[in-house]
Amino acid sequence: MRHANGQTNVTQQSQTAKIREDVAEEDLLRADLYAMLAQVLAKPPSKEFLSNAAGLTGDGSDLGEGIAALAKVAGSTSQKAAEREFNALFIGLGRGELLPYASFYLTGFLNEKPLARLRGHMAQFGIERNPDVKEPEDHIATLCEIMAGLIRGTYGNAISVDDQHAFFNTHIATWASHFFTDLEAAEGSVLYAPVGKIGRAFMEIEIEAFRMET
């Protein structure tokens, strides 16, 4: 079974798996964006992430403006400052400013029915959580990582576009836009404000695209 890891954006299996040959270029770009969100939401940004983000460019769309804003902030943010911001937002002394879990956003509590549904869906795809990770699987970073893998074909050629739609609509569309809006507006968000804007805009695009294809 493939592992889904809530604290790193790429599983060991994903690193060695071949990308399905029939994936369209625009879908690979979607997967890259999901992977980027997974990386920055799973753990404090590395120097490499900040350097790469500083080189991004965006167009005049809502998503593009978020990418341009991230590039600007990343270029002036140190790794230590990014780590402090991440910890304040997601870790805190007792808890961070935000709790990025589907169960919390949908029920107000952790480890509730949304997590059980996700685990059942993951089992259908042969995706197993990394035993070294203690975070519940319904963390937004893990969900973005899984979406990237579904698009790229990491979890096998048998997973169809309809499977992507079902996973997204069940586990992400129901709450992620709300989370990203909260992240964009969070008191402690500086580097993460444009991350929130990117995520919010991307979720809007995904929801509309999936709606049009059904």
C-alpha positions as CSV (number, residue, x, y, z in Angstrom):
1,M,0.0,0.0,0.0
2,R,1.1,3.6,-0.7
3,H,1.7,5.8,2.3
4,A,0.1,9.2,2.8
5,N,2.1,11.3,5.1
6,G,0.7,14.4,6.9
7,Q,4.0,16.0,7.6
8,T,5.9,15.7,4.3
9,N,4.5,16.5,0.9
10,V,5.9,13.5,-1.0
11,T,5.8,9.9,0.2
12,Q,8.6,7.5,-0.3
13,Q,6.6,5.7,-2.9
14,S,5.7,8.9,-4.7
15,Q,9.3,9.8,-5.1
16,T,10.0,6.6,-7.1
17,A,6.7,6.1,-8.9
18,K,6.4,6.9,-12.5
19,I,3.9,9.6,-13.6
20,R,1.1,8.1,-15.7
21,E,1.9,8.8,-19.3
22,D,-1.6,9.9,-20.3
23,V,-1.8,12.8,-17.8
24,A,-2.3,16.1,-19.6
25,E,0.1,18.9,-19.0
26,E,-2.5,21.1,-17.4
27,D,-3.3,18.3,-14.9
28,L,0.3,18.0,-14.0
29,L,0.4,21.7,-13.3
30,R,-2.6,21.1,-11.0
31,A,-0.7,18.3,-9.3
32,D,2.3,20.6,-8.8
33,L,0.1,23.2,-7.1
34,Y,-1.4,20.6,-4.8
35,A,2.1,19.4,-4.0
36,M,3.3,22.9,-3.3
37,L,0.4,23.5,-0.9
38,A,1.0,20.2,0.8
39,Q,4.6,21.1,1.3
40,V,4.1,24.5,2.8
41,L,1.2,23.4,5.0
42,A,2.8,20.2,6.3
43,K,5.9,21.8,7.9
44,P,7.8,25.1,8.1
45,P,9.2,26.2,4.7
46,S,12.8,25.3,4.0
47,K,15.3,27.7,2.6
48,E,14.9,25.9,-0.7
49,F,11.2,26.4,-0.7
50,L,11.5,30.1,0.1
51,S,14.1,30.5,-2.7
52,N,12.0,28.7,-5.2
53,A,8.8,30.6,-4.2
54,A,10.7,33.9,-4.6
55,G,11.2,33.1,-8.2
56,L,7.5,32.5,-9.1
57,T,5.5,34.8,-11.3
58,G,1.8,35.2,-11.6
59,D,-0.7,36.7,-14.0
60,G,-3.6,39.1,-13.2
61,S,-6.0,36.4,-12.1
62,D,-6.9,35.9,-8.4
63,L,-4.6,32.8,-8.4
64,G,-1.8,34.6,-10.2
65,E,-2.0,37.5,-7.8
66,G,-1.6,35.1,-4.9
67,I,1.4,33.5,-6.5
68,A,3.0,36.9,-7.2
69,A,2.3,38.0,-3.6
70,L,3.9,34.8,-2.3
71,A,7.0,35.4,-4.4
72,K,7.3,38.9,-3.0
73,V,7.0,37.9,0.6
74,A,9.1,34.7,0.3
75,G,12.0,36.8,-1.1
76,S,12.1,38.9,2.1
77,T,11.3,36.2,4.7
78,S,14.0,34.3,6.5
79,Q,13.7,30.6,7.3
80,K,13.5,31.3,11.0
81,A,10.7,33.9,10.6
82,A,8.8,31.4,8.4
83,E,9.2,28.7,11.1
84,R,8.0,31.0,13.8
85,E,4.9,31.9,11.7
86,F,4.2,28.3,10.9
87,N,4.4,27.4,14.6
88,A,2.1,30.3,15.7
89,L,-0.5,29.4,13.1
90,F,-0.5,25.6,13.4
91,I,1.3,24.5,16.6
92,G,1.1,27.2,19.3
93,L,1.6,26.5,23.0
94,G,-1.7,24.5,23.4
95,R,-2.9,24.8,19.8
96,G,-2.2,27.1,16.9
97,E,-4.4,29.9,15.6
98,L,-5.9,27.4,13.0
99,L,-6.7,23.7,13.1
100,P,-6.3,22.5,9.5
101,Y,-8.4,19.4,9.8
102,A,-11.6,18.4,7.9
103,S,-13.2,17.0,11.1
104,F,-12.7,20.3,12.9
105,Y,-14.1,22.4,10.1
106,L,-17.0,20.2,9.5
107,T,-18.0,19.2,13.0
108,G,-16.1,21.4,15.4
109,F,-14.2,18.5,16.8
110,L,-11.1,16.4,15.8
111,N,-11.2,12.7,14.8
112,E,-14.9,12.7,13.8
113,K,-16.8,11.1,11.0
114,P,-15.0,13.0,8.2
115,L,-11.8,11.3,9.2
116,A,-13.5,7.9,9.3
117,R,-14.9,8.5,5.8
118,L,-11.5,9.5,4.5
119,R,-9.8,6.4,5.9
120,G,-12.4,4.3,4.1
121,H,-11.8,6.1,0.9
122,M,-8.0,5.8,1.3
123,A,-8.3,2.1,1.8
124,Q,-10.3,1.8,-1.5
125,F,-7.3,3.4,-3.3
126,G,-4.7,1.3,-1.4
127,I,-3.3,4.4,0.4
128,E,-2.0,3.8,3.9
129,R,-1.0,6.5,6.4
130,N,2.7,6.7,7.3
131,P,3.0,5.0,10.7
132,D,5.6,7.5,11.8
133,V,3.2,10.4,11.5
134,K,0.9,11.1,14.4
135,E,-1.3,13.7,12.7
136,P,-4.8,12.6,11.7
137,E,-5.1,12.0,7.9
138,D,-7.7,14.7,7.4
139,H,-5.0,17.4,7.7
140,I,-5.2,19.7,4.7
141,A,-1.6,18.9,3.7
142,T,-2.3,15.2,3.5
143,L,-5.4,15.8,1.4
144,C,-3.5,18.0,-1.0
145,E,-0.7,15.4,-1.2
146,I,-3.2,12.7,-2.0
147,M,-4.9,14.8,-4.7
148,A,-1.4,15.3,-6.3
149,G,-0.9,11.6,-6.3
150,L,-4.3,10.8,-7.7
151,I,-3.7,13.3,-10.6
152,R,-0.2,12.0,-11.4
153,G,-1.3,8.4,-11.2
154,T,1.0,7.7,-8.2
155,Y,-1.6,5.3,-6.7
156,G,-2.1,3.3,-9.9
157,N,-3.6,3.6,-13.4
158,A,-7.0,2.2,-12.2
159,I,-7.8,5.5,-10.5
160,S,-10.0,7.5,-12.9
161,V,-10.8,11.2,-13.2
162,D,-14.2,10.3,-11.7
163,D,-12.2,9.0,-8.7
164,Q,-10.4,12.3,-8.4
165,H,-13.8,14.1,-8.5
166,A,-15.3,11.8,-5.8
167,F,-12.3,12.3,-3.5
168,F,-12.2,16.1,-4.0
169,N,-15.9,16.6,-3.6
170,T,-16.1,14.4,-0.5
171,H,-13.0,15.4,1.4
172,I,-11.8,18.8,0.2
173,A,-14.6,20.8,-1.5
174,T,-16.7,20.7,1.7
175,W,-14.3,22.8,3.8
176,A,-11.0,23.7,2.3
177,S,-12.1,27.1,0.8
178,H,-13.2,28.1,4.3
179,F,-9.8,27.0,5.8
180,F,-7.9,28.9,3.1
181,T,-10.0,32.0,3.6
182,D,-9.2,31.8,7.4
183,L,-5.5,31.3,6.6
184,E,-5.5,34.4,4.3
185,A,-7.1,36.5,7.0
186,A,-5.3,35.0,10.1
187,E,-3.7,37.5,12.5
188,G,-0.4,35.7,12.3
189,S,-0.3,35.3,8.5
190,V,2.4,37.1,6.6
191,L,4.0,34.5,4.4
192,Y,0.9,32.4,4.8
193,A,-1.5,35.1,3.8
194,P,-0.7,34.6,0.1
195,V,-0.7,30.9,0.6
196,G,-4.2,31.2,1.8
197,K,-5.1,33.3,-1.2
198,I,-3.6,30.8,-3.6
199,G,-5.4,27.9,-1.9
200,R,-8.7,29.8,-1.9
201,A,-8.5,30.7,-5.5
202,F,-7.3,27.2,-6.5
203,M,-10.2,25.6,-4.7
204,E,-12.7,27.9,-6.5
205,I,-11.2,26.8,-9.8
206,E,-11.3,23.1,-8.9
207,I,-14.8,23.2,-7.7
208,E,-16.0,25.0,-10.9
209,A,-14.0,22.7,-13.2
210,F,-15.3,19.5,-11.5
211,R,-18.9,20.9,-11.6
212,M,-18.6,21.6,-15.4
213,E,-17.3,18.0,-16.0
214,T,-20.1,16.2,-14.2
